[in-house]
């Protein structure tokens, strides 16, 4: 990796500090029928899916203080340039409530999962937020409704634990009652009667209220993701509508509507949590030109953000070389932006439902195969100075010991073995992302 003064400063910080709570188309021509992979997230979601209280391996860099330099928008530059390795643990309280038994790699019981993850080198956690998940469960037909539970009260409680553990907190706004991804971005039921102008105001008010409540609860996010996998827009309308989708060949009206909504979300973030970097999230890794088109449009519309967030699942998005090509183009075309892989994963047993790319000849669907994939992924990412964030999605999935709904429909791309509760080798491997 290229070295610079900031890298040296961050490395020195690693040795001296621990975190504290931070303030808050396929080508250049329009692509006909550029449509999302309908199976991607619903299939993934369906399959979803000694005391550890001592902090033996503190997170590697300090959270910024009030005196930390910021950019012109007030974003904390130390936080923006901090390297983070994390996990989406949105279901952790549910697993705990149902009696999941977590263990380290040797089989020793883990009494405090967050402390354990920190001891393994993780320094950040990601949590999704739905508008009204109790209502949203009615719209889920793929078996994953039990994972649609993250309302604001749920997120506040979990986020407070994350912050108290000395970890960074990435908040993932879905702006929907249930799953938001490239094939579904349904408007919350309570917002369906709003005009576009009223919807813009609602996005602003809702975002601001959530952030303020989190801040008041001692759970202010350090990073904020305004929308989940929004390559084709968000808040399309009622379930199954074809309206308001933003493909590379969509009309300007759809894109303009979308960017106005995003700008209202970003405005609320800057007002309540001015130091928190804002992330825009896409999953079109296998189609870099679609990614470039998306971010070109964000730039033309003057959408305010700091970090490009990507999903990369090899079983949906192809080889590591595909990821490398996408990051190459993004980092070259957006040299001032950081890049976080906000979702990744690899199966340690059986293929994930809906798999479209078989990588098992390179990385067997075993615990060791998952470890080697993680090592090679990190090796690729370290070639890019712009990439300073990596998160494993649904890494907390662990059916071992569960007495309720989470004992069924195992997600076998997590970082714990559902059949034993033991931490898998890929878990301890993730920390190598933080090493030079």
N, C-alpha and C positions, 0 to 999 in steps of 0.2 A: 504494500500500500504506500501511496505517496505520503510523505511526512510533511508537516508544517508546524508552525508555532502553536496553533490551537490544539493540535493533536498532542504535542508535548505538554501543554498546560493541562489538558484533560487527563493525561496519564499521571501527572503529578497529583492532580486532584484525587485520582483513584486511591492513591496511597494514603491520603491525609483525611478524607472525609467520608461520611455516609449521608444518605439523603435525608432531608427534612421536608415538611409539607411546603410545596411551592404555591405561590399565588396563582391565585387562580387565573370506415371502409378498409379494405385490404390494400388499397393503393391510394394515390393522391386524388383520384377521381371519386365522385360519389358512388357509394356501394349500394347496389340494388338489393333490397331484402336483407340488409345486414341485421340479423335477428339474434337474440341471445340463446344460449344453450338452455333449453327448457328443463333439462334434467339435473342441472348442476347442483343447486343448493337444496332443492327439495329432497333429492336422493341422499345427499350428504346428511341433511338434518334427520331424515328418517332413520339412518343408521347410527345417528348420534348418541346418535348419538348417544431405651433410652430416650428422653424427652427432646423434642425438636424446638423447644421454646428459646434456646440459646441461639443467638445470631452468630454463627461460626464463619460466615462469609458475607460481610456486608455488601450492599449494592455499591457499584464501583465509582460512581461519581456523585458529587453533591447536587442537591436541588438548588436552584438559584435563590439568592437572597434579594431583599429589596434594593440592594445597591448593584445588582448585576447589570451589565450593559444590555440594552435592548435595541431592536431595530426601530425604524421610524414609526411603526405601528404599536410599539410598546411590547412586542413579543420578546421574551427573555432569550437572549442569544446563547447563553450557556445551556439552557434547557433545549433549545433548538438543535444545538450541536452535540448534545450528549448522546452517547451510544446506548441504546436500550435493548434488552432482550426480555421478552415477556410471553404471556400466555393469556388467551381468552378464557376466563374462569366464570363465565356468566351463570353456569349451573351449579357452582360449588355449594351454595347454601342448600339447594335441593338435595344434592347427593348426601350432604352431611345430615340433613333432617331425616333422610331415609336409611341412615345407618351405614353408609359406605365406609369401608375400612381401608384407609390409606397406609401404605408401607413404603419404607425406603427400598433400595435395590437389594439389600440383604435380608429383607423380610421383617425388619424391626418396625413396630407400629409407629405411625406418625400421629402425634396428638394435635399438632397445630400445622395445618397444611400451608398456610401462608409463610410461616416461619421456616418450614422445611424448604419451600421453593426458594426463599431468599438464601438459605444456606447452600442451595445448589447453584447459586449465581444469578438467579432471576432478579431483575430490578424494576419490572413494570408488569402491570396487569391490565387487561382490557375487559370491559363489561358493556353489553348491549342494553339499550333502553327502548322499550315499546311505548306507544302512547296509551293504549288500553288493551293489554294482553288478554284480560278476561273476555273481552269482546272478540279479540283477534283469534282466539282458539277456535271459534266457530268457522273461521275461514280456512283452517288448515285441514287438508284432506290426505296428507301423506304419512300420518302416524307420528308427526313430531309436535303435536299440540302440547304435550307435556313439557316441552322446552320453551314454550311461549309464556313466560311467567314474569318477565323483568319489567315491572312497573316502577314508578319513581321511588316508592317506599322501599321496595326490594333493593334497588340500586343504591339508594342512600345508605342502607345498612351495610351492604357489601363494600361499598366504596370507602366508608368510614374505617372498616377493618383494614382495607388495603393501605390507606394513608397511615393508620396507626402502626402498621407493620414496617413503615419506612420505605414503602414502594411507590413508584410513580403510577398514576391512574389515568388510563385512556378511556374516555367515555365515547361510546359508539351510538349516536342517535340513528334510529331506524326511520323515524317519521312515518310510522305505520303502526297499526294494531298488532301485526304479526310480521313474519319474515319479509324483509326487503332485500331483493337481490336482482340480477339482470332480467329475470323472467317475471317478477312481480314487485311492483312498487305501489301498492294500493293505498289510497288516501284513508286516514282514520275515519271510522264511521261517523263520528261526531263532527267532522269537518266537511262532509260531503256536500252540504247545502251552500257552502261558501262560494262566493265569486272568486275569481283569480286575485283580485285586489284584496279581498278579505282574507284569502288564504295566505297571501304574503304577510299580512299583519299577524295572522295566527301563528305562522312559523316563527316570526320574531318574538311574539309574546310567550309562546310555549317554550322556546329555547331559553329565553331570558329567565323565565320563571323556574325552569328546571335547574339551570346553573346557579341561580340565587339560592334556591333551596338546598342544593348540594353544598354550596359555600357556607351557608348558615349552619349546616350540620357537621362542619369540619371535614367535608369530603369534596372539596373543590377539585375538578379534574386538572391534571397537568397537561394533557393533550386532549383535543376535542375533534371528533370525526363527525362532520356534518353530512350525514347520509351514509348508507351502506351499499356498496357495489352499485354506484349510481351512474354507470357507463351510459345508460339509456334514459337518464332522467329520474325523477322521483315524483311522488304524489300525483300519479297518473289519473286517479279517479276511483270509481267503484271497482270491485273485484271483476276481473275479466274484460275490462274496457280496453279498447285498442287506442284510445285517445292519448295525446300528450307524450307520446314516446319519442325519444330523441336519438334517431339513428343518424348515420353519416349523411344520408340523403333526405332527412326530414326537413320540413320547412322551417324558416326562421322563427315563426310564431311559437313553435314548440320549444325550441332552444331558448328563445328570449324569456318565455314563461319560466322555464327551468332555472336559468341563471338569476332571474329576479328573486326566486325563492331561496336559492343558495346565498345570495347576497344578504337577504334578511337574516338568515341563520348566522352568517358570519358577523353581521353587525351586532347581534346579541352576544356572541362570544367575546367580541372586542370590548363590549361595555361591561360585562360582568367578570370575565376572566382575561384581562388584556395581555397577560404574560403567557398564556397558554397557546402554543402553536396549533393552527387549524389544519386538519387533514382532509383532502378530497380523495375518495376511495373508488378505484376501478378494479375490474378483474380481467380485462381484455389482454392479458399477457401474451396469448398466442397470436394476437393480431396487433403488432406494435403501431401500425399506421392508424388503426382506430383509436389507440391510446393518444397518439400525437394529435389527431384531429380533435379529440375531446379536450385536451389541455390547450390547444390553440384557441378553441372556442372560449374556454375559461379566461384566457388572457385577453381576448378581444372584448369580452364582456366585463373585464376588470373585476372578476371574482377574487375576493381576498382570501388567500390561503398561503400556507408555508411548506406543507409536506405533501408529497404524492404518496398515497397509500395504495398498495397493490395486494390482491389475493393471488397466491400461487399454490395450486394443488397439482402436482404432476399428473395425477390420474384424470384431471380435467384439462389441464393447460399445456401438457407436453413436457418435453425434456428440460433439463437444466439449461441447455443451450438456447431454448426458446425464451426462458427467463432472462438469460444473459443478453440476448438480442434486444429484448424490450427495454431493459435497464440501460443498455448502451445508448439507444435512441433517446430515451427520456432524459438521461443525465446530460447528453450532448445538447439537446434542444432546450433544456430548462436548467442551466448551470447554477442558478441561484436557489433552486429547490432541493430540499432533502427528500430522500425516498425511504419509506418504511414498508417492509413486507408485513402487513397487518394481519394476514391469515396465511398459514401454511399447515401442512400435515402430511403424514404418510402412514399407510396401514402396516401394522405389525402382524396381522392375522386376517386373512380373507380380504378380497377386494372391496373397496367402498362402492356402494350401490350407484349405478349410473356411470361407472368408470368408462372413459372414452380413450384412454391412453394407457397401455400396459407397459409398466416400467419394471416388471418383476424379473425380467431377464438380466437387468442391471442391479436392481435392488430387490432381493427376495422379500416376500411378505412375511418377514420374521423380525424379531426384536433386533437382531444384528443388522438386518437389511435396513431397518429404520434408522439405526445409528449411523450407518455408512451414508445413507441419503442425507442425513443432517450434516454430517461432516463435509460432504461435497457441496451441499447448498451453501454452507457458510464460507467455504473456500471460494466459491464463485462470487458471493456478495462482497467479500473483502477486497475484490479487485476494484471496487468503486468507492471513492471517497464520499460520494453523495449518499450512499446507503448506510444509515446508522440506526435502523430499527428492524427488529425481527420478532414476530409473535406466532406462537403455535395455537391454532384454533381448537377449542374444546379439549384442551389438554387435560382437564380435570376429570373427564369421563372415567368412571370407575364403578362398575356394577357390583363389585365384590362386597358382600355383606348387606346390600340394599334389600329392603323389605317392601318397597313400593314400586311405582311405575318405572323407576330408573333401573330396575333389575332386568328389564326387557329391552329389546331393540338395541343391543350393544353397538356402540360406536368404536370400531377397532382401529382408529387412527389417532388415539389419544396418547398420553404419556404415562398412563398407568395401565397395567394389565387387568382387564375386567375379570379374569378368572382367578387371580391371586391377590390383587390389590397392590402389587409391587410396582415401584417406579421402573420404567423401561430405560434401557441404555441411552436412548435419544434425549431423555430428560436432562441427564447430567452433561450431555454433549452440547446442549444449547449455549452454555456459558462460554464456550470457545469463541462465540461471536464477539465477546467483549475483549478478547485477547489480541494483542498485536502480533 
